[in-house]
Structure formats: C-alpha cells, structure tokens
Amino acid sequence: QPVSIGQAEAGLEGACEFSYSEDPYSIYLVIHACEKVTDIQVYTCSLGDEQMEADALIYEKQLLEKNEIMVIRVNFPGDFTTYEVRLTDAAGMTRCYLVSVSGRNGAIAVATVATE
C-alpha cells in the first residue's frame, strides 16, 4: 500500500496540521506515506444506497514524500461515522480508504475501496 493509516501515537498531537473536531474524545489519525503520494483529500462520508460514500471535502494536501506523515484530528461520534482518504500513488493511480472505529475494540479500522 502507498500509505498506512492508524491512530497517532502519544506525542504526535503537536504535529497535527488539521483539526476537524475540538471534542476532547476526538482521535488523532496519522497517515504515513510509504511512497510519494499526491493530491491527498479527506472527506466525511454518509451512508449511500449500498455503502459509505464521500460527502464533504474537509481537508486536502498536495504532497507527502516517502516516509513523511500527516496528522489530523477527527471525531467518531456514532457507529457509522466514517472518513474517506483519497490520494494518488507514485504510479498515478487513485487510491481510496474508508477510516472508521471498530465497535468491538475501539481500534481504527481501515478498508481499501475499489476505484474506477
């Protein structure tokens, strides 16, 4: 995968470059570039007819070089709260990831979404 996405470790809060929520229970997500990626976009999602669909663009960044990180602060107030991370990998392919919180253990869950 061109990136890894997960909950930011303690101490990375100071590297936060975007905060979508000031809720004290919000989560810091870290996106780590495993290769050079461009056109990084973060969307809120809503439930469509069959699956979660990108709704509103909340943040975008032009470039992450290999091994760079991006830290953002988001909130997961409900069971279906999901964010989509969309980017272009080094080969020029669009990649999409749905990010949510597991109802079983509260861990960040990331699912790859097929793109056309």
Residue, then its C-alpha position, 0 to 999 in steps of 0.5 A: q500500500p502507498v500509505s498506512i493509516g492508524q491512530a497517532e501515537a502519544g506525542l504526535e498531537g503537536a504535529c497535527e496540521f488539521s483539526y476537524s473536531e475540538d471534542p476532547y474524545s476526538i482521535y488523532l489519525v496519522i497517515h504515513a506515506c510509504e511512497k510519494v503520494t499526491d493530491i491527498q483529500v479527506y472527506t466525511c462520508s454518509l451512508g449511500d444506497e449500498q455503502m459509505e460514500a464521500d460527502a464533504l471535502i474537509y481537508e486536502k494536501q498536495l504532497l507527502e514524500k516517502n516516509e513523511i506523515m500527516v496528522i489530523r484530528v477527527n471525531f467518531p461520534g456514532d457507529f457509522t461515522t466514517y472518513e474517506v482518504r483519497l490520494t494518488d500513488a507514485a504510479g498515478m493511480t487513485r487510491c481510496y480508504l474508508v477510516s472508521v472505529s471498530g465497535r468491538n475494540g475501539a481500534i481504527a479500522v481501515a478498508t481499501v475501496a475499489t476505484e474506477 
